[in-house]
Amino acid sequence: MFFQQLGAQLAPYYLHIKFLHLSVAVLWLGSTAVAYLNYLVPVMRAWQRDPRNPERIAQRNLAMERFDHGVLIEHAAFPLLLLSGLALLSVGAWGPQHYWLALKLCIVVLVFLPIEIVDYWLSHFGGNKRQIRLSGRADAARRYEQVLHQHWWFLIVTTPLISVTGLLVLYLAVVKPL
């Protein structure tokens, strides 16, 4: 009932909501791509070639800490993407009976949500490298290295997955092929 009332209230704004949804989708997908590919990856590769070099370690740490901060745009866009998606679901003529939407929702729930939950944790909460470094804890250096390595492996594994499924979801949203 609430969903139907919300849909009725938002119906005149369907195209505006759709524009917002696509805009934040592009922002979410693309906001960290340049930093990841052009700054973080080269620094991490240089460090991997010479892992004991203090200069490389300092560059690596600075790059990861800045990356943690830089994903704020992505992490602000994701909740807006979810909210605008729910608004579109309440307003649009599409429902889970449409295969393209069912597939899109499955990808969001089974791929994007778990990845983003871990990503939020790694960047802003327990895995925030800057907070660990400044914590003053006796085990801060060990913890910093542990979380940094976890975050790097997380990025290596999830970046191709998000790239492919993100484009698939955009395709499904625009073309509605099924």
PLY file of the C-alpha trace (Angstrom):
ply
format ascii 1.0
element vertex 178
property float x
property float y
property float z
element edge 177
property int vertex1
property int vertex2
end_header
0.00 0.00 0.00
2.74 2.46 0.95
4.65 1.55 -2.21
1.56 2.24 -4.35
0.91 5.59 -2.66
4.53 6.56 -3.10
4.32 5.57 -6.76
1.24 7.72 -7.28
2.96 10.72 -5.68
6.14 10.29 -7.71
4.54 9.35 -11.06
4.69 12.89 -12.52
8.44 12.89 -11.88
9.23 9.57 -13.59
11.62 11.01 -16.18
13.38 13.14 -13.57
13.85 10.10 -11.33
15.07 8.05 -14.28
17.60 10.77 -15.16
18.78 10.92 -11.55
19.04 7.13 -11.43
21.13 6.89 -14.60
23.29 9.84 -13.53
24.16 8.37 -10.15
24.70 4.96 -11.79
27.34 6.50 -14.04
28.80 8.42 -11.09
28.91 5.24 -8.99
30.50 3.18 -11.76
32.98 5.76 -12.97
33.96 7.94 -10.03
36.88 5.80 -8.87
37.87 4.26 -12.20
40.38 6.96 -13.16
42.02 7.04 -9.74
42.20 3.25 -9.60
43.61 2.73 -13.10
45.93 5.74 -13.34
47.14 6.25 -9.79
46.57 3.29 -7.52
47.44 0.45 -9.92
50.80 1.95 -11.07
51.85 2.71 -7.49
50.88 -0.77 -6.30
52.72 -2.42 -9.20
55.85 -0.36 -8.49
55.68 -1.40 -4.84
55.20 -5.08 -5.80
58.37 -4.92 -7.93
60.34 -3.58 -4.94
58.33 -4.37 -1.78
61.07 -3.46 0.71
61.81 -0.02 -0.76
60.77 2.59 1.86
59.94 5.15 -0.84
57.65 2.68 -2.63
55.98 1.73 0.66
55.35 5.42 1.47
53.90 6.00 -2.02
51.73 2.89 -1.68
50.41 3.96 1.70
49.67 7.50 0.54
47.89 6.23 -2.58
45.71 3.81 -0.60
44.83 6.42 2.01
43.89 8.91 -0.69
41.91 6.21 -2.47
40.01 5.52 0.78
39.10 9.20 0.89
38.37 9.47 -2.83
35.72 6.78 -2.83
33.44 9.11 -0.87
31.83 10.12 -4.18
31.18 6.50 -5.12
29.87 5.72 -1.66
27.54 8.73 -1.66
26.24 7.77 -5.10
25.41 4.16 -4.21
22.64 4.89 -1.65
21.19 7.47 -4.07
21.27 4.79 -6.75
19.36 2.37 -4.51
16.80 4.99 -3.47
16.20 6.22 -7.01
15.92 2.59 -8.13
13.23 1.95 -5.53
11.46 5.13 -6.62
11.53 3.94 -10.25
10.24 0.55 -9.18
7.29 2.21 -7.45
6.55 4.55 -10.38
7.37 2.59 -13.50
5.30 0.13 -15.44
7.98 -2.49 -14.88
7.99 -5.15 -12.20
9.87 -8.29 -11.23
7.85 -10.23 -13.80
9.96 -8.53 -16.48
13.08 -10.64 -16.88
15.43 -7.74 -17.54
14.38 -6.14 -14.24
14.53 -9.42 -12.32
18.08 -9.99 -13.60
19.04 -6.40 -12.77
17.66 -6.74 -9.22
19.48 -10.06 -8.73
22.77 -8.45 -9.73
22.15 -5.53 -7.38
21.28 -7.77 -4.42
23.74 -10.61 -5.01
26.74 -8.73 -6.43
26.65 -4.98 -5.76
25.28 -4.91 -2.20
27.77 -7.39 -0.70
30.69 -5.76 -2.53
29.68 -2.27 -1.42
29.21 -3.34 2.20
32.77 -4.69 2.29
34.04 -1.66 0.35
32.45 0.76 2.85
34.09 -1.16 5.70
37.51 -1.22 4.02
37.46 2.47 3.13
35.65 4.20 5.98
35.27 1.98 9.01
37.45 -0.83 10.39
39.63 -0.93 7.30
40.36 2.78 6.92
44.13 2.91 6.58
44.57 6.48 7.82
42.53 5.80 10.96
44.58 2.68 11.65
47.87 4.57 11.14
46.81 7.37 13.49
45.25 5.07 16.10
48.39 4.83 18.21
47.68 1.16 18.88
50.64 -1.13 19.48
49.61 -3.35 16.57
48.82 -0.46 14.18
51.67 -1.21 11.74
50.76 -4.89 11.50
47.05 -4.10 11.21
47.76 -1.44 8.56
49.64 -3.94 6.39
46.97 -6.60 6.88
44.09 -4.32 5.91
46.02 -2.75 3.04
46.67 -6.19 1.55
43.03 -7.20 2.06
41.85 -4.04 0.35
44.23 -4.50 -2.58
43.08 -8.11 -3.14
39.49 -6.98 -2.78
40.03 -4.40 -5.53
41.79 -6.91 -7.80
38.90 -9.37 -7.49
35.94 -7.00 -7.53
36.97 -4.44 -10.15
36.46 -6.75 -13.16
33.25 -8.09 -11.64
31.81 -4.62 -11.04
32.96 -3.44 -14.48
31.18 -6.26 -16.32
28.03 -6.45 -14.20
27.79 -2.65 -13.96
27.73 -2.32 -17.73
25.30 -5.23 -17.96
22.92 -3.49 -15.54
23.17 -0.24 -17.52
22.43 -2.20 -20.70
19.43 -3.91 -19.09
18.10 -0.59 -17.78
18.34 1.19 -21.12
17.58 -1.57 -23.65
15.22 -3.77 -21.56
15.95 -6.77 -23.81
14.13 -9.58 -22.00
0 1
1 2
2 3
3 4
4 5
5 6
6 7
7 8
8 9
9 10
10 11
11 12
12 13
13 14
14 15
15 16
16 17
17 18
18 19
19 20
20 21
21 22
22 23
23 24
24 25
25 26
26 27
27 28
28 29
29 30
30 31
31 32
32 33
33 34
34 35
35 36
36 37
37 38
38 39
39 40
40 41
41 42
42 43
43 44
44 45
45 46
46 47
47 48
48 49
49 50
50 51
51 52
52 53
53 54
54 55
55 56
56 57
57 58
58 59
59 60
60 61
61 62
62 63
63 64
64 65
65 66
66 67
67 68
68 69
69 70
70 71
71 72
72 73
73 74
74 75
75 76
76 77
77 78
78 79
79 80
80 81
81 82
82 83
83 84
84 85
85 86
86 87
87 88
88 89
89 90
90 91
91 92
92 93
93 94
94 95
95 96
96 97
97 98
98 99
99 100
100 101
101 102
102 103
103 104
104 105
105 106
106 107
107 108
108 109
109 110
110 111
111 112
112 113
113 114
114 115
115 116
116 117
117 118
118 119
119 120
120 121
121 122
122 123
123 124
124 125
125 126
126 127
127 128
128 129
129 130
130 131
131 132
132 133
133 134
134 135
135 136
136 137
137 138
138 139
139 140
140 141
141 142
142 143
143 144
144 145
145 146
146 147
147 148
148 149
149 150
150 151
151 152
152 153
153 154
154 155
155 156
156 157
157 158
158 159
159 160
160 161
161 162
162 163
163 164
164 165
165 166
166 167
167 168
168 169
169 170
170 171
171 172
172 173
173 174
174 175
175 176
176 177
